[in-house]
């Protein structure tokens, strides 16, 4: 979205070599046709500039060339003897000289102004945007403190304090359980067995 009051982009003009070629081309075909194609120069100029003046001159040039051609066509014989014939010849060559001069001057002036307009638009695009509705933009306090051209060094990272690791208790081996009481039971059973055997021997 364009800003308020911003001019539309200007189309850059063609290259200088192309413009010179077109000018020479239209002038040559007009001269080689003895002015019969002089209207082509004015047609191209009117299409380029899109001015009502150039369109009017194009119509006037075309009418003058047609009238001159008609007057020459009414001349009896191959040579010019009458006033009408000389008037037709003057219209063709006179309009050719005028049209060539005007065409070259107007075409060069148009593309010269177009080149300046393109350069001005490009320079306007490179400039910072103006404050909206005339209100000045507030300057950042950091920019005002450091100045417009003073580079701000990057801040070094603040070292973080080492986080103490929690004391993990060392695993203690499980306490040695005392010998089970089954030894006493076995011992008691062995005593009973020995008593039983002793009584059994005594009874025999």
C-alpha positions in Angstrom: 0.0 0.0 0.0 1.5 3.3 -1.0 1.9 6.1 1.5 -0.1 9.3 1.5 0.8 11.5 -1.5 3.3 9.1 -2.9 3.7 9.4 -6.7 3.2 6.3 -8.8 6.3 4.6 -10.2 7.7 6.1 -13.5 8.4 3.7 -16.3 12.1 4.0 -17.3 12.8 5.2 -20.9 14.2 2.8 -23.5 17.9 2.6 -24.2 19.6 5.5 -26.0 20.6 3.2 -28.9 17.0 2.1 -29.5 15.7 5.7 -29.4 18.4 6.9 -31.9 17.6 3.9 -34.2 13.8 4.7 -34.2 14.4 8.4 -34.9 16.7 7.7 -37.8 14.4 5.0 -39.2 11.3 7.2 -39.3 13.2 10.2 -40.8 14.8 8.0 -43.5 11.5 6.4 -44.6 9.9 9.9 -44.7 12.6 11.4 -46.9 12.9 8.4 -49.2 9.1 8.5 -49.8 9.4 12.3 -50.7 7.2 13.2 -47.7 4.4 10.7 -48.4 5.2 8.8 -45.2 5.9 11.9 -43.0 2.8 11.2 -41.1 4.4 8.1 -39.6 6.7 10.3 -37.5 3.8 12.3 -36.0 1.9 9.1 -35.4 4.7 7.6 -33.3 5.2 10.9 -31.4 1.5 11.0 -30.6 1.5 7.4 -29.4 4.5 8.1 -27.2 3.6 11.4 -25.6 -0.2 10.9 -25.7 -0.7 14.7 -26.0 -3.7 16.2 -27.7 -1.4 18.7 -29.5 0.6 15.9 -31.1 -2.6 14.1 -32.1 -3.8 17.3 -33.8 -0.5 17.8 -35.6 -0.6 14.2 -36.8 -4.1 14.8 -38.4 -2.9 18.1 -39.9 0.2 16.5 -41.4 -1.8 13.6 -42.8 -4.3 16.1 -44.4 -1.5 18.3 -45.8 0.2 15.3 -47.4 -3.0 14.0 -48.9 -3.9 17.4 -50.3 -0.4 17.8 -51.8 -0.6 14.4 -53.4 -4.0 15.3 -54.9 -2.7 18.5 -56.3 0.2 16.8 -57.9 -2.1 14.2 -59.3 -4.2 16.8 -61.1 -1.2 18.2 -62.9 -1.4 17.4 -66.6 1.7 15.7 -67.9 4.8 14.5 -66.1 6.2 18.0 -65.4 4.8 20.7 -63.1 3.4 23.7 -64.9 0.4 24.9 -62.9 0.1 26.7 -59.6 -1.8 23.7 -58.1 1.1 21.4 -58.9 3.7 23.7 -57.3 1.4 24.1 -54.3 1.1 20.3 -53.9 4.9 19.9 -54.1 5.4 22.7 -51.5 2.9 21.0 -49.2 4.8 17.7 -49.4 8.3 19.0 -49.0 7.4 21.9 -46.7 5.5 19.7 -44.3 8.3 17.1 -44.4 10.9 19.7 -43.2 8.6 21.0 -40.5 7.5 17.6 -39.3 11.1 16.3 -39.1 12.3 19.3 -37.1 9.3 19.1 -34.7 9.5 15.3 -34.4 13.1 15.2 -33.4 12.8 18.1 -30.9 9.7 16.8 -29.3 10.9 13.2 -29.1 14.2 14.2 -27.6 12.6 16.5 -25.0 10.0 13.9 -24.0 12.5 11.2 -23.2 14.9 13.7 -21.6 12.1 14.7 -19.2 11.2 11.1 -18.7 14.8 10.2 -17.7 14.8 13.0 -15.1 11.5 11.8 -13.7 12.8 8.3 -13.4 15.9 9.4 -11.6 13.9 11.6 -9.2 11.6 8.7 -8.4 14.5 6.3 -7.7 16.1 8.9 -5.4 12.8 9.4 -3.6 12.5 5.7 -3.0 16.0 5.6 -1.4 15.2 8.4 1.0 13.6 7.6 4.4 9.9 8.0 4.5 8.7 11.4 5.9 6.7 11.6 9.1 3.0 11.0 8.5 0.9 14.2 8.7 3.9 16.3 9.7 4.4 14.8 13.1 8.1 14.3 13.8 9.2 10.8 14.7 10.5 10.3 18.2 14.1 9.3 18.5 14.9 6.3 20.5 16.8 7.1 23.7 19.4 4.5 22.8 20.0 6.1 19.4 20.2 9.6 21.0 22.7 8.3 23.6 25.0 6.6 21.2 24.8 9.1 18.4 23.8 8.6 14.8 27.1 7.0 13.7 28.4 5.5 16.9 28.3 1.7 16.7 26.9 0.0 19.7 29.1 -2.9 20.8 27.3 -6.1 21.4 26.9 -6.9 25.1 28.9 -9.8 26.4 26.8 -12.6 27.9 26.6 -12.5 31.7 28.2 -15.6 33.2 25.7 -17.7 35.2 26.8 -18.9 38.6 27.5 -22.6 38.8 24.6 -24.4 40.2 25.7 -26.7 43.1 24.8 -30.2 42.5 22.8 -31.8 45.2 24.6 -34.3 47.4 23.5 -37.7 46.4 23.8 -40.2 49.3 26.2 -43.0 48.7 24.4 -46.3 48.7 25.2 -48.3 51.9 25.3 -52.0 51.7 22.4 -53.7 53.4 23.3 -54.9 57.0 24.4 -58.4 57.4 21.5 -60.3 58.6 22.3 -62.8 61.4 22.4 -66.4 60.6 19.0 -67.9 60.6 17.7 -69.8 63.6 17.4 -72.9 61.5 20.9 -74.0 62.7 19.6 -74.3 66.2 16.6 -76.3 65.0 18.8 -78.7 63.1 21.0 -79.0 66.2 18.0 -79.8 68.3 16.8 -82.4 65.8 20.3 -84.0 65.8 20.2 -84.2 69.6 16.8 -85.8 69.6 18.0 -88.2 67.0 21.1 -89.1 68.9 19.0 -89.6 72.1 16.6 -91.8 70.2 19.4 -94.0 68.9 21.0 -94.2 72.3 17.7 -95.4 73.8 17.2 -97.8 71.0 20.7 -99.4 71.6 20.1 -99.6 75.3 16.8 -101.4 74.8 18.4 -104.0 72.8 
